[in-house]
């Protein structure tokens, strides 16, 4: 088992003037992985939350209306996933319902590059096998990864690196 390294990274939250604790892991993860300013991501998600709540008649929309459009206290996948796709990220599922955990928060089970891991009730950025967040979410390598978002260029680079490693191993 190869453990992930940890690096404290608030995604620019403190630099944007925010203090205290918040449930803003989606904002932080996107800001870190996409290399965007925290405030830009925060404002975009706040706008999208408000638009989603106004346009939809779903449980998620009602919840956003009730709690407000601020991304400070969490975000719904229905809102942030289209944004991630616009930024060039693709969803890679790592488990199916009833299948059990197949991928954990470990370096030997996750690809290199800039990814956003989805774990229970949390998103975190992992860059080249280093968790970039305000706290470590690995649970010593036992935490299950439901899936991750990765940019196509990072997927290609990782695949090329694996091919080169296999070629060198065969020589």
N, CA and C of each residue as an Amber inpcrd file, in Angstrom:
protein
   513
   0.8430000  -1.1820000   0.0000000   0.0000000   0.0000000   0.0000000
   0.8880000   1.2460000   0.0000000   0.6300000   2.1270000  -0.9350000
   1.3720000   3.3780000  -1.0240000   0.4740000   4.5120000  -0.5540000
   0.8480000   5.1160000   0.5530000   0.0200000   6.1800000   1.1260000
   0.1260000   7.4660000   0.3100000  -0.9590000   8.2250000   0.3470000
  -0.9570000   9.5480000  -0.2600000  -0.2810000  10.5240000   0.6960000
   0.4500000  11.4590000   0.1500000   1.0240000  12.5230000   0.9690000
  -0.0710000  13.5370000   1.2540000   0.1720000  14.4190000   2.2120000
  -0.8010000  15.4550000   2.5460000  -0.1350000  16.8270000   2.5230000
  -0.8310000  17.7800000   1.9480000  -0.3790000  19.1620000   1.9350000
  -1.5600000  20.0480000   2.3260000  -1.3820000  20.8550000   3.3780000
  -2.4550000  21.7770000   3.7550000  -2.6420000  22.7830000   2.6250000
  -3.8750000  22.9070000   2.1580000  -4.1880000  23.8290000   1.0730000
  -5.6550000  24.2090000   1.1960000  -5.9300000  25.4790000   1.4570000
  -7.3240000  25.9240000   1.5740000  -7.8720000  26.4540000   0.2530000
  -7.1230000  26.2990000  -0.8150000  -7.5780000  26.7090000  -2.1340000
  -7.6330000  28.2110000  -2.3420000  -7.0470000  28.9620000  -1.4330000
  -7.0780000  30.4210000  -1.5300000  -8.2000000  31.0420000  -0.7100000
  -8.8300000  30.2420000   0.1340000  -9.9540000  30.7140000   0.9500000
  -9.5490000  31.8560000   1.8750000  -8.4550000  31.6870000   2.5870000
  -7.9970000  32.7280000   3.5190000  -7.6010000  33.9950000   2.7640000
  -6.9350000  33.8170000   1.6150000  -6.5410000  34.9760000   0.8070000
  -7.7530000  35.7430000   0.2910000  -8.8750000  35.0440000   0.1200000
 -10.1090000  35.6860000  -0.3410000 -10.8330000  36.3850000   0.8000000
 -10.3010000  36.2620000   2.0240000 -10.8670000  36.9750000   3.1650000
 -11.8370000  36.1800000   4.0160000 -11.9570000  34.8820000   3.7920000
 -12.8760000  34.0550000   4.5660000 -12.1670000  33.5180000   5.8010000
 -12.9120000  33.4620000   6.8980000 -12.3600000  32.9670000   8.1550000
 -13.2740000  31.8930000   8.7220000 -12.7510000  31.1580000   9.6940000
 -13.5520000  30.1440000  10.3640000 -13.7090000  28.8890000   9.5270000
 -14.5500000  28.0190000  10.0200000 -14.7730000  26.7630000   9.3250000
 -16.0090000  26.8660000   8.4450000 -16.0420000  26.0480000   7.4220000
 -17.1780000  26.0230000   6.5050000 -17.2090000  24.6710000   5.8040000
 -18.3460000  24.3520000   5.2410000 -18.4980000  23.1230000   4.4780000
 -18.3000000  23.3940000   2.9940000 -17.2000000  24.0400000   2.6800000
 -16.9450000  24.5070000   1.3090000 -15.9580000  23.6300000   0.5600000
 -15.9680000  22.3350000   0.8250000 -14.9920000  21.4440000   0.2010000
 -15.0920000  21.4480000  -1.3240000 -16.2840000  21.6270000  -1.8640000
 -16.4480000  21.6370000  -3.3200000 -15.7210000  22.8350000  -3.9140000
 -15.8940000  23.9940000  -3.2980000 -15.2220000  25.2110000  -3.7690000
 -13.7120000  25.0300000  -3.7020000 -13.2200000  24.5520000  -2.5600000
 -11.7790000  24.3570000  -2.3850000 -11.2250000  23.3690000  -3.4040000
 -11.8810000  22.2270000  -3.5500000 -11.3840000  21.1810000  -4.4530000
 -11.3210000  21.6790000  -5.8980000 -12.3640000  22.3810000  -6.3330000
 -12.3640000  22.8930000  -7.7060000 -11.2920000  23.9560000  -7.8800000
 -11.1930000  24.8750000  -6.9240000 -10.1830000  25.9390000  -7.0120000
  -8.7750000  25.3500000  -7.1030000  -8.5030000  24.3440000  -6.3020000
  -7.1730000  23.7320000  -6.2780000  -6.9080000  22.9530000  -7.5670000
  -7.8100000  22.0400000  -7.9190000  -7.5810000  21.1670000  -9.0750000
  -7.5990000  21.9280000 -10.3960000  -8.4790000  22.9220000 -10.5050000
  -8.5870000  23.6840000 -11.7550000  -7.6560000  24.8870000 -11.7770000
  -6.9680000  25.1290000 -10.6680000  -6.0370000  26.2530000 -10.5430000
  -6.7520000  27.5850000 -10.8200000  -7.8910000  27.7480000 -10.1460000
  -8.6820000  28.9700000 -10.2610000  -8.7260000  29.6730000  -8.9140000
  -8.9320000  30.9950000  -8.9050000  -9.0710000  31.7070000  -7.6360000
 -10.3060000  31.2250000  -6.8650000 -10.1580000  31.0710000  -5.5740000
 -11.2400000  30.6130000  -4.7060000 -12.4880000  31.4620000  -4.9150000
 -12.3260000  32.7810000  -4.9020000 -13.4810000  33.6740000  -4.9990000
 -14.2170000  33.4850000  -6.3250000 -13.4900000  33.2520000  -7.3950000
 -14.1130000  33.0220000  -8.7130000 -14.9890000  31.7690000  -8.6810000
 -14.4740000  30.6880000  -8.1010000 -15.2260000  29.4390000  -8.0150000
 -16.4310000  29.6290000  -7.0830000 -16.2200000  30.2880000  -5.9620000
 -17.2920000  30.5510000  -5.0020000 -18.4350000  31.3180000  -5.6690000
 -18.0900000  32.3960000  -6.3640000 -19.1020000  33.2300000  -7.0220000
 -19.8470000  32.4500000  -8.1010000 -19.1170000  31.6430000  -8.8640000
 -19.7460000  30.8580000  -9.9350000 -20.7240000  29.8330000  -9.3590000
 -20.3280000  29.1470000  -8.2940000 -21.2180000  28.1570000  -7.6940000
 -22.4220000  28.8250000  -7.0270000 -22.2170000  29.9710000  -6.4370000
 -23.3430000  30.7050000  -5.8330000 -24.3510000  31.0890000  -6.9120000
 -23.8570000  31.5820000  -8.0340000 -24.7240000  31.9560000  -9.1580000
 -25.4670000  30.7230000  -9.6830000 -24.7520000  29.6270000  -9.8570000
 -25.3710000  28.3960000 -10.3720000 -26.3850000  27.8140000  -9.3970000
 -26.1020000  27.9110000  -8.0970000 -27.0710000  27.4620000  -7.0930000
 -28.3730000  28.2460000  -7.2230000 -28.2650000  29.5660000  -7.3230000
 -29.4520000  30.4200000  -7.4300000 -30.2250000  30.1110000  -8.7160000
 -29.5180000  29.9590000  -9.8240000 -30.1650000  29.6420000 -11.1020000
 -30.8540000  28.2840000 -11.0560000 -30.1970000  27.3070000 -10.4650000
 -30.7600000  25.9570000 -10.3550000 -32.0350000  25.9930000  -9.5170000
 -31.9760000  26.6750000  -8.3770000 -33.1390000  26.7560000  -7.4820000
 -34.3160000  27.4530000  -8.1540000 -34.0390000  28.4560000  -8.9660000
 -35.1020000  29.1960000  -9.6460000 -35.7010000  28.4180000 -10.8220000
 -34.8960000  27.6020000 -11.4740000 -35.3380000  26.9340000 -12.6980000
 -35.9080000  25.5300000 -12.4860000 -35.5500000  24.8770000 -11.4050000
 -35.9320000  23.4720000 -11.2110000 -36.9980000  23.3210000 -10.1260000
 -37.7030000  22.2150000 -10.1930000 -38.7010000  21.8730000  -9.1770000
 -38.3520000  20.4970000  -8.6140000 -37.2050000  20.4210000  -7.9850000
 -36.7310000  19.1440000  -7.4510000 -36.4350000  19.2970000  -5.9620000
 -36.1440000  18.1730000  -5.3390000 -35.7680000  18.1860000  -3.9210000
 -34.5070000  19.0220000  -3.7050000 -33.5540000  18.8980000  -4.6210000
 -32.3090000  19.6710000  -4.5400000 -32.6170000  21.1610000  -4.6420000
 -33.4590000  21.5460000  -5.5910000 -33.8190000  22.9630000  -5.7620000
 -34.5080000  23.5000000  -4.5140000 -35.4160000  22.7220000  -3.9400000
 -36.1020000  23.1640000  -2.7170000 -35.1140000  23.3220000  -1.5660000
 -34.1510000  22.4110000  -1.4850000 -33.1450000  22.4880000  -0.4230000
 -32.2770000  23.7470000  -0.5740000 -31.9090000  24.0720000  -1.8180000
 -31.1180000  25.2790000  -2.0630000 -31.9280000  26.5120000  -1.6990000
 -33.2040000  26.5430000  -2.0740000 -34.0730000  27.6860000  -1.7360000
 -34.1720000  27.8690000  -0.2290000 -34.2880000  26.7460000   0.4800000
 -34.4390000  26.7890000   1.9420000 -33.1700000  27.2870000   2.6330000
 -32.0200000  26.7740000   2.2000000 -30.7710000  27.1010000   2.8850000
 -30.0470000  28.3090000   2.2840000 -30.4480000  28.7300000   1.0980000
 -29.7760000  29.8420000   0.4320000 -28.7850000  29.3260000  -0.5970000
 -28.3890000  30.1980000  -1.4890000 -27.5500000  29.7710000  -2.6180000
 -26.0560000  29.7620000  -2.3120000 -25.6750000  30.1130000  -1.1040000
 -24.2520000  30.1580000  -0.7730000 -23.6090000  28.7700000  -0.8430000
 -22.4400000  28.6700000  -1.4470000 -21.7370000  27.3810000  -1.4840000
 -20.9380000  27.1220000  -0.2040000 -21.0820000  27.9760000   0.7840000
 -20.3280000  27.8760000   2.0360000 -20.6290000  26.5930000   2.8040000
 -21.8790000  26.1560000   2.7230000 -22.2840000  25.0100000   3.5340000
 -22.6180000  23.7760000   2.7060000 -21.8830000  23.5910000   1.6300000
 -22.0680000  22.4040000   0.8090000 -22.6840000  22.7300000  -0.5390000
 -22.5000000  21.8220000  -1.4670000 -23.0160000  21.9650000  -2.8220000
 -23.5350000  20.6210000  -3.2960000 -24.5150000  20.6930000  -4.1720000
 -25.0900000  19.4860000  -4.7330000 -24.4300000  19.1450000  -6.0510000
 -24.2810000  17.8580000  -6.2940000 -23.6620000  17.3770000  -7.5280000
 -24.4170000  17.8810000  -8.7640000 -25.7310000  17.9920000  -8.6490000
 -26.5390000  18.4900000  -9.7740000 -26.0800000  19.8710000 -10.2210000
 -25.4940000  20.6240000  -9.3140000 -25.0480000  21.9870000  -9.6160000
 -23.5700000  22.0200000 -10.0030000 -22.7170000  21.3660000  -9.2270000
 -21.2730000  21.4980000  -9.4970000 -20.7680000  20.6280000 -10.6470000
 -21.4270000  19.5130000 -10.9300000 -20.9120000  18.6470000 -11.9870000
 -20.9370000  19.3050000 -13.3850000 -22.0030000  20.0080000 -13.7770000
 -21.9440000  20.6990000 -15.0830000 -20.8130000  21.7190000 -15.1560000
 -20.5300000  22.3790000 -14.0490000 -19.4260000  23.3380000 -13.9840000
 -18.0960000  22.6250000 -14.2050000 -17.9050000  21.4980000 -13.5330000
 -16.6730000  20.7300000 -13.7100000 -16.5170000  20.2640000 -15.1530000
 -17.6030000  19.8600000 -15.7790000 -17.5350000  19.4310000 -17.1840000
 -17.1320000  20.5940000 -18.0870000 -17.6480000  21.7800000 -17.8000000
 -17.2680000  22.9680000 -18.5700000 -15.7870000  23.2860000 -18.4060000
 -15.2410000  22.9470000 -17.2460000 -13.8190000  23.1700000 -16.9850000
 -12.9440000  22.0660000 -17.5720000 -13.5600000  21.0710000 -18.2040000
 -12.8060000  20.0080000 -18.8590000 -12.6190000  18.7430000 -18.0440000
 -13.2860000  18.6430000 -16.9090000 -13.1660000  17.4510000 -16.0670000
 -14.1830000  16.3960000 -16.4890000 -13.7900000  15.1420000 -16.3550000
 -14.6570000  14.0080000 -16.6820000 -14.7920000  13.1290000 -15.4510000
 -15.9640000  12.5740000 -15.2430000 -16.2350000  11.7000000 -14.1060000
 -15.7690000  10.2830000 -14.4180000 -15.0110000   9.7090000 -13.4940000
 -14.5650000   8.3220000 -13.6020000 -15.0920000   7.5870000 -12.3690000
 -16.1800000   6.8030000 -12.5400000 -16.7100000   6.0710000 -11.3800000
 -15.7800000   4.9330000 -10.9970000 -15.6700000   4.6810000  -9.7060000
 -14.7820000   3.6000000  -9.2540000 -15.5270000   2.5030000  -8.5080000
 -16.8490000   2.6680000  -8.3770000 -17.6410000   1.6110000  -7.7510000
 -19.0760000   1.7010000  -8.2360000 -19.7780000   0.5810000  -8.1170000
 -21.1920000   0.5000000  -8.4750000 -21.9930000   0.1800000  -7.2260000
 -23.2820000   0.4320000  -7.2730000 -24.1530000   0.1400000  -6.1410000
 -24.0900000  -1.3460000  -5.8260000 -23.8480000  -1.6690000  -4.5700000
 -23.7920000  -3.0500000  -4.1250000 -22.4970000  -3.7770000  -4.4410000
 -21.5750000  -3.1170000  -5.1010000 -20.3260000  -3.7660000  -5.5190000
 -19.2930000  -3.8150000  -4.3960000 -19.2930000  -2.8300000  -3.5520000
 -18.2530000  -2.7300000  -2.5440000 -17.1160000  -1.8630000  -3.0440000
 -16.2710000  -1.4780000  -2.1470000 -15.1910000  -0.5500000  -2.4710000
 -14.0700000  -1.2350000  -3.2450000 -13.7010000  -0.6390000  -4.3690000
 -12.6130000  -1.1650000  -5.1960000 -11.3920000  -0.2420000  -5.2060000
 -11.6230000   1.0750000  -4.9860000 -10.5370000   2.0500000  -5.0140000
 -10.5450000   2.8260000  -3.6970000  -9.3760000   2.9380000  -3.1150000
  -9.2120000   3.6320000  -1.8340000  -8.3350000   4.8680000  -2.0180000
  -8.2800000   5.6830000  -0.9920000  -7.4300000   6.8810000  -1.0110000
  -5.9730000   6.4540000  -0.8050000  -5.4170000   5.8410000  -1.8640000
  -4.0380000   5.3780000  -1.8390000  -3.3830000   5.7020000  -3.1770000
  -2.1160000   5.9800000  -3.1250000  -1.3820000   6.3710000  -4.3360000
  -1.3530000   5.2580000  -5.3760000  -1.2960000   4.0110000  -4.9420000
  -1.2340000   2.9190000  -5.9120000  -2.5960000   2.5840000  -6.5280000
  -3.6570000   3.2750000  -6.1060000  -4.9840000   3.0280000  -6.6600000
  -5.5740000   4.2420000  -7.3780000  -4.8920000   5.3670000  -7.3100000
  -5.3770000   6.5910000  -7.9700000  -4.3880000   7.0320000  -9.0450000
  -4.8880000   7.6700000 -10.1070000  -3.9830000   8.1280000 -11.1640000
  -3.2170000   9.3770000 -10.7450000  -2.1160000   9.6320000 -11.4170000
  -1.3840000  10.8840000 -11.2230000  -2.1490000  11.9890000 -11.9200000
  -1.7370000  13.2070000 -11.6820000  -2.3920000  14.3550000 -12.2830000
  -3.2320000  15.0910000 -11.2610000  -4.0620000  15.9860000 -11.7460000
  -4.9340000  16.7850000 -10.8940000  -6.3200000  16.1770000 -10.9230000
  -6.7120000  15.5530000  -9.8140000  -8.0300000  14.9350000  -9.7430000
  -8.8020000  15.4830000  -8.5530000 -10.1110000  15.3220000  -8.6310000
 -10.9880000  15.6760000  -7.5200000 -11.6710000  14.3790000  -7.1030000
 -11.3390000  13.8910000  -5.9200000 -11.8930000  12.6320000  -5.4280000
 -13.2050000  12.8650000  -4.7020000 -14.1500000  11.9760000  -4.9710000
 -15.4240000  11.9740000  -4.2640000 -15.3920000  10.8430000  -3.2510000
 -15.4430000  11.2260000  -1.9840000 -15.5150000  10.2610000  -0.8880000
 -16.7880000  10.5870000  -0.1150000 -17.1210000   9.8290000   0.8880000
 -18.3830000  10.0570000   1.5870000 -18.4830000  11.4870000   2.1200000
 -19.4830000  12.1910000   1.6190000 -19.8180000  13.5580000   2.0400000
 -18.6640000  14.5470000   1.9120000 -17.7880000  14.3320000   0.9230000
 -16.6300000  15.2170000   0.7900000 -16.0110000  15.1060000  -0.6050000
 -15.4900000  16.2280000  -1.0870000 -14.6550000  16.2510000  -2.2900000
 -13.3000000  16.7900000  -1.8780000 -12.2380000  16.2370000  -2.4350000
 -10.9100000  16.7720000  -2.1470000 -10.0330000  16.6760000  -3.3830000
  -9.1350000  17.6340000  -3.5080000  -8.1940000  17.6440000  -4.6230000
  -7.0020000  16.7670000  -4.2800000  -6.5800000  15.9710000  -5.2660000
  -5.3820000  15.1550000  -5.1260000  -4.5180000  15.4580000  -6.3480000
  -3.3250000  15.9560000  -6.0950000  -2.4200000  16.3300000  -7.1770000
  -1.1810000  15.4460000  -7.1010000  -0.9950000  14.6450000  -8.1290000
   0.1570000  13.7350000  -8.1930000   0.3590000  12.9820000  -6.8820000
  -0.7180000  12.3610000  -6.4290000  -0.7320000  11.5190000  -5.2360000
  -0.5000000  12.2830000  -3.9360000  -0.8460000  13.5520000  -3.9220000
  -0.7550000  14.3600000  -2.7080000  -2.1090000  15.0230000  -2.4640000
  -2.7320000  14.7020000  -1.3330000  -4.0070000  15.3170000  -0.9640000
  -3.7540000  16.7870000  -0.6680000  -4.4920000  17.6600000  -1.3450000
  -4.4240000  19.0990000  -1.0980000  -5.7570000  19.5050000  -0.5040000
  -5.7890000  19.7180000   0.7990000  -7.0360000  20.0210000   1.4980000
  -6.6980000  20.6300000   2.8500000  -7.7370000  20.9320000   3.6240000
  -7.4980000  21.5030000   4.9470000  -7.3120000  20.4210000   6.0060000
  -7.6100000  19.1790000   5.6500000  -7.3380000  18.0460000   6.5370000
  -7.2240000  16.7880000   5.6890000  -6.5620000  15.7900000   6.2270000
  -6.3480000  14.5580000   5.4720000  -7.5940000  13.6880000   5.5210000
  -8.0360000  13.2500000   4.3610000  -9.2530000  12.4560000   4.2320000
  -8.9730000  11.0020000   3.9100000  -7.7640000  10.5290000   4.0900000
  -7.4010000   9.1950000   3.6070000  -7.7610000   8.0650000   4.5600000
  -7.9050000   8.3590000   5.8360000  -8.1340000   7.3260000   6.8610000
  -7.0800000   6.2250000   6.7640000  -5.8430000   6.6740000   6.5900000
  -4.7270000   5.7340000   6.5090000  -4.7470000   4.8570000   5.2710000
  -5.4310000   5.3010000   4.2310000  -5.5100000   4.5320000   2.9900000
  -6.7220000   3.6260000   2.9080000  -7.5940000   3.6660000   3.9300000
  -8.7600000   2.7730000   3.9200000 -10.0320000   3.4660000   3.4150000
  -9.9920000   4.7720000   3.2190000 -11.2010000   5.4810000   2.7930000
 -11.5400000   5.1580000   1.3510000 -12.7870000   4.8460000   1.1190000
 -13.2600000   4.4460000  -0.2010000 -13.4750000   5.6690000  -1.0950000
 -13.0640000   5.5490000  -2.3480000 -13.2700000   6.5870000  -3.3570000
 -14.4260000   6.1370000  -4.2390000 -15.4900000   6.9430000  -4.2830000
 -16.6530000   6.6070000  -5.1090000 -16.3630000   6.8490000  -6.5890000
 -15.4630000   7.7730000  -6.8440000 -15.0830000   8.1340000  -8.1960000
 -14.2610000   9.3960000  -8.1310000 -13.7940000   9.8370000  -9.2830000
 -13.0210000  11.0660000  -9.3070000 -13.2290000  11.7920000 -10.6270000
 -12.9790000  13.0870000 -10.5800000 -13.0230000  13.9290000 -11.7690000
 -11.5870000  14.1650000 -12.2090000 -11.3510000  14.0230000 -13.5140000
 -10.0140000  14.2220000 -14.0520000 -10.1460000  14.8980000 -15.4080000
  -9.1910000  15.7260000 -15.7450000  -9.1850000  16.3520000 -17.0620000
  -8.6510000  15.3620000 -18.0770000  -9.1710000  15.4350000 -19.2890000
  -8.7790000  14.4950000 -20.3410000  -7.2670000  14.4810000 -20.5370000
  -6.6230000  15.6420000 -20.5560000  -5.1720000  15.7110000 -20.7320000
  -4.4270000  14.9460000 -19.6570000  -4.9330000  14.9900000 -18.4270000
  -4.3070000  14.2450000 -17.3370000  -4.5070000  12.7390000 -17.5130000
  -5.6760000  12.3390000 -18.0400000  -5.9250000  10.9130000 -18.2850000
  -4.9570000  10.3900000 -19.3410000  -4.7550000  11.1500000 -20.3970000
  -3.8520000  10.7510000 -21.4750000  -2.4250000  10.6490000 -20.9500000
  -1.9960000  11.6550000 -20.1950000  -0.6320000  11.6480000 -19.6570000
  -0.4070000  10.4390000 -18.7520000  -1.4040000  10.1140000 -17.9220000
  -1.2820000   8.9640000 -17.0300000  -1.2220000   7.6600000 -17.8290000
  -2.0380000   7.5330000 -18.8750000  -2.0360000   6.3320000 -19.7000000
  -0.6970000   6.1630000 -20.4320000  -0.1600000   7.2580000 -20.9310000
   1.1350000   7.2170000 -21.6130000   2.2250000   6.7930000 -20.6310000
   2.1770000   7.3310000 -19.4260000   3.1700000   6.9760000 -18.4030000
   3.0940000   5.4850000 -18.0600000   1.8770000   4.9290000 -17.9690000
   1.7260000   3.4940000 -17.6930000   2.2800000   2.6490000 -18.8410000
   2.0050000   3.0770000 -20.0740000   2.5080000   2.3520000 -21.2470000
   4.0360000   2.3410000 -21.2740000   4.6410000   3.4880000 -20.9720000
   6.0990000   3.5710000 -20.9460000   6.6700000   2.6530000 -19.8740000
   6.0280000   2.6530000 -18.7070000   6.4830000   1.7870000 -17.6060000
   6.3820000   0.3200000 -17.9880000   5.2790000  -0.0650000 -18.6680000
   5.1220000  -1.4520000 -19.0990000   6.1670000  -1.8130000 -20.1500000
   6.4460000  -0.8900000 -21.0630000   7.4380000  -1.1180000 -22.1160000
   8.8140000  -1.3320000 -21.5000000   9.1650000  -0.4740000 -20.5250000
  10.4750000  -0.6040000 -19.8840000  10.5680000  -1.9060000 -19.1060000
   9.4330000  -2.3230000 -18.5060000   9.4130000  -3.5680000 -17.7520000
   9.5800000  -4.7850000 -18.6430000   9.1220000  -4.6670000 -19.8820000
   9.2150000  -5.7900000 -20.8220000  10.5970000  -5.8990000 -21.4560000
  11.3710000  -4.8410000 -21.3790000  12.6990000  -4.8310000 -22.0520000
  13.7240000  -5.6180000 -21.2730000
